[in-house]
Amino acid sequence: MNKDANNFVSWFRQASPYIHAHRGSTVVLAFGGEAVQDNDFPHLIHDIALLHSLGLRLVLVHGTRPQIEERLALRGAAMQIINGMRITDKHALLCVKEAAGTVRVEIEALLSTGLTNSPMAGAQISVDSGNFVTAKPLGIIDGVDYQHTGEVRRINTNAMHQRLDAGAMVLISPLGYSPTGEVFNLNAADVAAAIATEIRADKLIFLTDHKLTDSRRKLIESILPTDIDTLLARRKSLDEQMRRVLTNAACACRNGVSRTHILPRRQNGVLLTELFTRDGSGTLVTAAQWETLRQASIDDVSGILELIQPLEEAGVLVRRSREYIETEIGQFIVIERDGAVIGCAALYPFPDDGMAELACLVIHPNYRKGGRGDQLLAHVQQRARAQDLNQLFVLTTRTAHWFRERGFVPADIAQLPGRRKDLYNWQRNSKVFIKHLEP
C-alpha cells in the first residue's frame, strides 16, 4: 500500500467517531451571497451533499447582499445604511426579491446535479424551500423608518422538522413574511441563529470571508459568549459581517445551541475538516470550555493508555497496565480537548517526607507547542502545595532539560523518600530532579 493510501486509511479511521457522532444531528449552515458568486461554490455544494449523505439533517440559509447591490446598481440606486442596518424601500425590495429568487434557484440547481462523473452522482437530494420564517418590521428607530427591513418574529418549526424527518434538505432565503402578506428583507445571520435556536439544532455554522483572529493575527480556536462580548466592545473596527456573525453566535449559544462554528469559506473542504477532525479549521463558540484541565475519571483510562503507549514503546515511560491506571486513576489529571485526552500527569504524595512525585507527564505530539505541559506542571505544583508538600521530584531518562528549565535541580537517589527509593529501577538508570515549592 502506498503512502497516500495509508494516509487515507488513517484519516478515515480517525474520522469515524465523528461520522457516528454527527449522523442524525441537525445543522444550520449559513453562507453569504459572496460564497454563491465564488467560482468554487460548486465544491462547497458537493461537500454539503456529502454531509447530507452521511446522515446530517441540514438547513441552509443563504445571503444575497452582492446580488442585491448588483441589481440596485443597474437601476442607479443604492440601499442606505444607518447604524449598520439597511433601509429597504419599495424599490430596493424589488431587488431583494429578485436576488433571493435567483440565488435560491441557483443553489437548488446545483443540489440537483447527478452526473455520473461528478461528486454528486447518485445523491438525489430533495430540497424544500418555503415560508418558514414569519417576520415583522424593524419599524422606526431613533426617528429612522427602516420600511421593508424586518426581523424574525417566529419560525415554523413543525413544518421544518417534517421536511427534515422526510430526508429533505431545507433551503431558506433571507426573507420573512407577515400575516398581512408583506415581505421583509432580513439578515441571513439573524435568520440562521433564530432557526438554530427554535429547532434546537445541534450545530450552527457560519461560513465567513475571514477568519476570526486575535491581536497577533492568530486564529482564535475557541471562544465563550462572554469573551465575544468583550471582543465586540474592544474591536470597534471589526468587519460588519463578522460583528453580526459573532453577535448571533453568542446569542444562539446562550439560547441552547451547544456549538456554533465560524469557518473561513475560502478554505478548501473547510466543512469536512471542521466536522470530521479533532482540531477543525475555524473558531468554535461554546457555552463551556472546549479544552479543559481536570481530575481524571475511570472513563479516561482508555484515553490515557492510548496517549502513553507510544512513549512506553519507545522506552521513555515505564509500562503501565490498564489495571494499574484504573487503580491509580485518582492520582491523574488530564487535559481533555473535544472529548479526547491530549495530556496527562500523575501526582504521588509522600506526606511523611514532605515530598511528592510528578509522574507520567505526557502531551500528545500534535499539542506540544501550546504550553500545555506547563499548565499540567503548574496544576500539579498547586495540588502539592495544597497538601503542605514542599518538594516535587521527578525521575526521567529523556527530558532532563525540560525540567531543569522549569526550576528542577539534579538530585541524588538517596534524597528520594524511603518507599520510592526502594522502588527505584536501576536498569532504567533514571535521573532524579527535585524542585522546592514556594509556600
C-alpha positions in Angstrom: 0.0 0.0 0.0 1.4 3.4 -1.0 1.8 6.4 1.3 -1.3 8.2 0.0 -3.4 5.1 0.6 -2.0 4.7 4.1 -2.8 8.4 4.9 -6.3 8.0 3.6 -6.9 4.9 5.7 -5.5 6.6 8.8 -7.6 9.7 8.2 -10.8 7.7 7.6 -10.3 5.7 10.8 -9.7 8.9 12.8 -12.8 10.5 11.2 -15.1 7.5 12.0 -16.0 8.6 15.6 -17.2 12.0 14.2 -19.1 10.3 11.4 -21.0 8.3 14.0 -21.4 11.4 16.3 -22.9 13.6 13.6 -25.3 11.1 12.0 -28.8 12.3 12.7 -27.7 15.7 14.1 -29.4 18.8 12.9 -27.1 21.5 11.5 -28.0 25.0 10.3 -25.4 26.3 7.8 -25.3 30.0 6.8 -23.3 31.5 4.0 -23.4 34.8 2.2 -24.2 35.7 -1.4 -20.4 36.2 -1.9 -20.0 32.4 -1.5 -22.6 31.8 -4.2 -20.8 34.0 -6.6 -17.4 32.3 -6.0 -16.1 30.0 -8.7 -15.5 27.3 -6.0 -19.1 27.3 -4.9 -19.9 24.0 -6.6 -17.2 22.4 -4.4 -19.0 23.7 -1.3 -22.2 22.3 -2.7 -20.5 18.9 -3.2 -19.4 18.9 0.4 -22.9 19.9 1.6 -24.2 16.9 -0.4 -21.7 14.7 1.3 -22.8 15.8 4.7 -26.4 15.0 3.7 -25.4 11.5 2.6 -23.6 10.9 5.9 -26.9 11.5 7.7 -26.8 15.1 8.8 -30.1 17.0 8.8 -29.3 20.2 7.0 -30.9 23.6 6.9 -29.2 26.0 4.5 -29.5 29.8 4.9 -28.1 31.9 2.1 -27.3 35.6 1.9 -27.9 37.9 -1.1 -26.0 41.1 -0.4 -23.8 41.3 -3.5 -26.7 40.1 -5.7 -28.9 42.9 -4.3 -26.2 45.5 -4.8 -25.7 44.5 -8.4 -29.4 45.0 -9.1 -29.5 48.3 -7.3 -26.5 49.5 -9.3 -28.3 48.6 -12.6 -31.2 50.8 -11.5 -28.8 53.6 -10.4 -29.9 53.2 -6.8 -28.3 52.2 -3.5 -29.5 50.9 -0.2 -29.0 53.4 2.6 -27.3 52.1 5.7 -27.8 53.7 9.1 -26.3 52.3 12.4 -25.3 49.1 10.5 -28.8 48.4 9.3 -30.1 48.7 5.7 -33.2 50.6 4.8 -35.2 48.7 2.4 -37.6 51.0 0.4 -40.1 49.7 -2.1 -37.6 49.9 -5.0 -34.9 48.1 -3.0 -37.4 45.4 -2.0 -37.9 44.5 -5.7 -34.1 43.9 -6.0 -34.2 41.9 -2.7 -36.9 39.6 -4.0 -35.2 39.2 -7.4 -31.9 38.4 -5.8 -33.3 35.9 -3.3 -35.2 34.1 -6.1 -32.2 33.9 -8.4 -29.8 32.7 -5.7 -32.3 30.1 -4.4 -32.8 28.6 -7.9 -29.0 28.5 -8.5 -28.5 26.6 -5.3 -31.4 24.2 -6.0 -29.9 23.6 -9.5 -26.5 22.7 -8.1 -28.0 20.4 -5.5 -29.9 18.6 -8.2 -26.7 17.7 -10.1 -26.3 14.0 -10.6 -23.9 13.4 -13.4 -22.1 10.0 -13.2 -18.7 11.6 -13.4 -19.4 14.2 -10.7 -19.2 14.1 -6.8 -23.0 14.4 -6.8 -23.6 11.2 -8.7 -26.4 9.3 -7.1 -27.1 11.9 -4.5 -30.8 12.5 -5.3 -31.2 15.3 -2.8 -34.7 16.6 -2.1 -34.6 20.4 -1.4 -37.6 22.2 0.2 -38.0 26.0 0.4 -41.0 27.8 1.8 -42.4 30.4 4.0 -40.9 29.0 7.2 -40.0 32.4 8.6 -42.6 34.9 9.9 -41.2 38.4 10.2 -42.1 41.8 11.5 -40.8 45.3 10.5 -37.9 46.8 12.4 -40.1 49.9 12.4 -38.8 53.4 13.3 -35.6 53.6 15.4 -34.3 56.9 16.5 -36.5 58.6 14.0 -35.4 56.4 11.1 -38.0 54.4 9.3 -36.4 51.1 8.0 -39.5 50.4 5.9 -39.3 46.8 4.5 -36.3 45.8 6.6 -37.5 43.4 9.2 -36.6 41.0 11.9 -37.6 37.4 12.7 -40.8 37.1 14.6 -41.2 33.3 14.7 -40.1 30.1 12.9 -42.5 27.4 11.7 -40.5 24.7 13.4 -43.1 21.9 12.9 -43.1 22.3 9.2 -39.3 22.5 9.1 -39.0 19.3 11.2 -41.4 17.5 8.9 -39.2 18.2 5.9 -36.1 17.2 7.7 -37.7 14.0 9.1 -38.7 13.1 5.5 -35.0 13.3 4.5 -35.1 16.6 2.7 -32.7 19.5 2.9 -34.3 22.8 3.8 -33.2 25.9 2.0 -34.0 29.3 3.4 -33.7 32.7 1.8 -33.2 35.9 3.9 -36.8 36.9 3.5 -39.7 36.9 6.0 -43.4 37.1 5.6 -46.0 38.8 7.7 -49.6 37.6 8.4 -50.8 40.5 6.3 -48.8 39.3 3.2 -45.9 41.7 3.4 -42.4 40.7 2.6 -39.4 41.8 4.7 -35.7 41.9 4.0 -33.9 40.0 6.7 -30.2 39.5 7.7 -29.1 35.9 6.9 -27.1 35.6 10.1 -30.1 36.7 12.2 -32.3 34.2 10.4 -29.8 31.3 10.8 -29.4 32.0 14.5 -33.2 32.2 15.1 -33.8 28.9 13.2 -31.0 27.1 15.0 -32.4 28.2 18.4 -36.0 27.4 17.6 -35.5 24.0 16.1 -32.9 23.2 18.8 -30.1 22.5 16.3 -27.1 20.6 17.3 -24.8 22.9 15.4 -24.9 26.4 13.8 -22.2 27.0 11.2 -21.3 30.4 9.7 -19.1 30.5 6.6 -17.4 33.9 6.6 -15.0 35.7 4.3 -12.3 36.0 7.0 -11.0 34.0 10.0 -11.6 35.3 13.5 -8.1 36.2 14.8 -6.6 37.8 17.9 -4.5 40.9 18.0 -1.5 38.9 16.8 -3.5 37.7 13.8 -3.5 34.2 15.2 -6.7 32.1 14.8 -9.0 32.1 17.8 -9.8 28.4 18.0 -12.5 28.6 20.6 -14.3 31.4 22.4 -17.0 31.8 25.1 -20.0 34.1 24.7 -18.7 36.4 27.4 -15.4 36.7 25.6 -17.3 37.6 22.4 -18.9 40.4 24.4 -15.5 41.7 25.4 -14.1 41.4 21.9 -17.0 43.3 20.3 -16.7 46.1 22.8 -12.9 46.5 22.2 -12.6 46.0 18.4 -14.7 48.8 17.0 -13.2 48.4 13.6 -14.3 44.8 13.2 -15.9 43.9 9.8 -19.7 44.4 9.8 -20.3 40.8 8.7 -18.1 39.3 11.4 -19.6 41.5 14.0 -23.1 40.3 13.1 -22.0 36.7 13.0 -20.3 36.9 16.4 -23.4 38.6 17.9 -25.6 35.8 16.6 -23.2 33.1 17.6 -23.1 34.3 21.2 -26.9 34.7 21.2 -27.5 31.2 19.8 -25.1 29.7 22.3 -26.8 31.4 25.2 -30.2 30.1 24.0 -29.4 26.4 23.8 -27.3 25.8 20.6 -24.4 23.9 22.1 -21.9 24.6 19.4 -21.5 27.3 16.8 -18.7 27.2 14.2 -17.3 30.2 12.4 -15.4 29.0 9.4 -13.3 30.7 6.6 -15.3 29.8 3.5 -12.4 30.1 1.1 -10.5 27.2 2.7 -11.0 24.1 0.6 -13.0 21.4 2.4 -13.4 23.6 5.5 -16.7 21.9 6.4 -15.2 18.4 6.3 -12.1 19.3 8.3 -14.2 21.2 10.9 -16.7 18.4 11.4 -14.5 15.3 11.0 -11.2 16.2 12.6 -10.4 16.9 16.2 -9.0 20.4 15.7 -11.2 21.6 12.9 -10.4 24.7 10.8 -12.1 27.7 12.4 -13.5 29.1 15.6 -15.8 27.2 17.9 -18.2 29.1 20.1 -19.4 27.1 23.1 -21.1 27.8 26.5 -18.3 25.8 28.2 -14.6 25.5 27.6 -13.7 23.3 24.6 -10.4 22.3 26.2 -10.3 21.6 30.0 -7.8 20.6 32.6 -9.5 18.4 35.2 -9.3 15.5 37.6 -9.2 12.2 35.7 -12.0 9.7 36.0 -12.4 6.0 35.2 -13.7 6.9 31.8 -10.3 8.4 30.9 -8.4 5.2 31.3 -8.5 4.2 27.6 -7.5 7.8 26.6 -4.5 7.8 29.0 -3.4 4.4 27.8 -3.6 5.5 24.1 -1.7 8.7 25.0 1.2 7.0 26.8 1.6 3.9 24.7 4.0 5.4 22.0 6.3 6.6 24.8 6.2 3.3 26.6 7.1 1.5 23.3 10.0 4.0 22.9 11.2 3.3 26.4 10.6 6.9 27.6 8.0 5.8 30.1 7.7 2.7 32.3 4.9 0.4 31.1 1.7 0.8 33.0 -1.1 -1.8 32.6 -4.8 -0.9 32.3 -5.3 -2.4 35.8 -2.6 -0.1 37.2 -4.1 3.0 35.6 -7.6 2.0 36.8 -6.3 1.6 40.4 -4.3 4.8 40.3 -6.8 7.0 38.3 -7.3 9.2 41.4 -3.7 10.4 41.1 -4.1 11.5 37.5 -5.1 14.8 36.0 -5.9 15.2 32.3 -6.3 17.8 29.6 -9.4 17.0 27.5 -9.9 18.5 24.1 -13.3 17.9 22.4 -13.7 14.6 24.2 -10.2 13.3 23.7 -7.4 13.1 26.3 -4.4 15.0 24.9 -2.4 15.4 28.1 -2.0 13.8 31.5 0.1 13.8 34.6 0.1 12.0 37.9 0.9 13.2 41.4 2.0 10.7 44.1 2.4 12.3 47.6 4.8 11.2 50.3 3.4 13.3 53.2 5.8 11.9 55.8 8.7 13.3 53.8 7.0 16.5 52.7 7.6 15.4 49.1 5.5 14.4 46.0 6.4 12.7 42.8 5.4 14.1 39.4 5.0 11.1 37.0 3.7 10.3 33.6 3.7 13.9 32.3 2.7 13.4 28.7 1.3 15.7 26.0 0.1 14.4 22.6 2.7 15.2 19.9 0.2 17.4 18.0 -0.2 19.8 21.0 3.2 20.2 22.4 3.7 23.8 21.3 0.8 25.3 23.2 2.2 25.5 26.7 0.1 22.5 28.0 3.0 20.8 29.7 3.5 24.0 31.7 -0.3 24.0 32.6 -0.1 20.5 33.9 3.1 21.2 35.9 1.5 24.3 37.4 -1.6 22.4 38.4 0.5 19.6 39.9 2.5 22.1 41.9 -0.6 23.8 43.2 -2.1 20.4 44.3 1.2 19.5 46.0 1.3 22.8 47.9 -2.3 22.4 48.9 -1.2 19.2 50.7 1.5 21.1 52.5 4.2 19.3 50.5 7.3 21.5 49.8 9.3 19.4 47.3 8.4 18.0 44.0 10.6 15.3 42.4 10.7 13.6 39.0 12.5 10.7 37.5 13.4 11.0 33.8 15.5 9.4 31.2 14.9 11.8 28.2 13.5 15.1 29.3 16.0 16.4 31.8 16.5 19.8 30.1 12.7 20.5 30.1 12.5 20.1 33.8 15.8 22.0 34.5 14.4 24.9 32.5 11.5 24.9 35.0 13.4 25.1 38.2 14.2 21.4 38.9 17.7 20.7 40.0 19.7 17.5 39.8 19.5 15.3 43.0 20.8 12.0 44.3 18.8 8.9 44.6 19.4 9.0 48.3 17.3 12.1 48.5 14.2 10.3 47.5 11.6 9.2 50.0 12.4 5.8 51.5 9.5 4.0 49.9 10.2 5.5 46.5 13.9 4.8 46.9 13.2 1.1 47.4 11.3 1.0 44.1 14.0 2.7 42.0 14.6 0.8 38.8 18.4 0.6 38.5 18.1 -0.9 35.0 16.4 2.3 33.7 19.0 4.5 35.4 16.7 7.4 35.5 18.0 10.8 36.6 16.4 12.4 39.7 15.4 16.1 39.8 13.9 18.0 42.7 12.1 21.4 42.8 11.4 23.3 46.0 7.9 24.7 46.1 7.3 28.1 47.4 4.6 28.2 50.1 
